[in-house]
Amino acid sequence: MLKEKINKVINSKVRPYLKSHGGDLEIVSIEDKIVKIKFLGQCKNCISAESTAENIIKTTLKEEIPDLEKVIVDNYTNPEILDIARKLLRKRA
C-alpha cells in the first residue's frame, strides 16, 4: 500500500518536474516507512540536486503521505568533489 502511494506521487508530481530538466529518479528501496531514492539522468550530477531533493521530492512526498517517516537520496554529489571542481575552475579563470 505504501509503495503504491509513493509511486503514484512520484509519477504524478515529482517525475514530470525532473523530466522537464532532463532527469529522473529511481526508488532504491522502501522499508519501515523510509524511502530511498537515487537521481538519474541530468539530475544525477547536478549541483542543485540536494535542493531539488529537499524542496521538491521530500516536501511533496511528506505532504502527500504524512505517515512516511523519511526520504533518503543516496547519490548527492560529493562535497569534496565539488570543492575540487570549484578550485579547478578558479584556476582557469
N, C-alpha and C positions, 0 to 999 in steps of 0.2 A: 504494500500500500504506500509506504513512504517513498519507495523507489519510483513508483508511478507518478506521485505528486511532484517529485524532484524533476523527473524527465519532462513532465508537462510544463512546468515553469521554465525550465531551461529552453525547451523547444519553442515556446511561445513568446518568451520575454527576453531571454538572455542571448540565445544563439543568433537571432536576427541582428542584434546590435553588433556582436562580434564579427559576424559575416560581412557586415557593411564596412568593416575595417580590414577585411582580408584574413580574419582569424576564425577560430573555433575553440571548442573545449571538449575534453573527454572526461567522463566520470570514471575515476580510477576505482573507487570503492564507496560503498555506503554501509556503515556499521555503527550500531548503537547511536543513532540519530546524528551521526557525523558523516558528512560527505566530503570526499577528497577528489579534487579535480586537477587537471593539468591543461594548460593552454596549448593550442595547436596553431599552425599557420603563422601569420604575421604577429599574432598576439604572443607567441612563444618567447620571443626575444625583445619584445617592445619595452622601452623604459617606463611606459605608463601602465604596464601590466598589473603592478601592485595597486595602483589607484583604481584601475578597472575592476579588479577583484573586490576591493573594499566598497567602492561606490555603486557598482552595478550588480555584480554577482552575489556577494554576501548579503547586501541590503535587500535585493529582490527576493532571494530565497527565504530569508528570515521573515520578511513581511508576508509572503505568501504561505509559508509553512512555519508557523510560530513554534511548533514543538521541535523543530530542527535545532540542535544544540550548537553545531559548529560547522564551518565550511573551511576546508584547508586547500590551499593552492600549493602544489608541490614543485612548481618549477619557475619561481620568480628568477629573474636574472640575478646572479650572484653579485652582491655589493662590491666585493673585491675586484671582480672583473670589470664592473662599471667604473671603479676608481682608476684602474689601469687604462681603460679606454679613454677616460677623460684626460689623463696625463699625456697619453699619446697624441690626442687631438690638440692639446695646448702646445705641445712641442712643434706641431706642424704649422700652427697659426703664426 
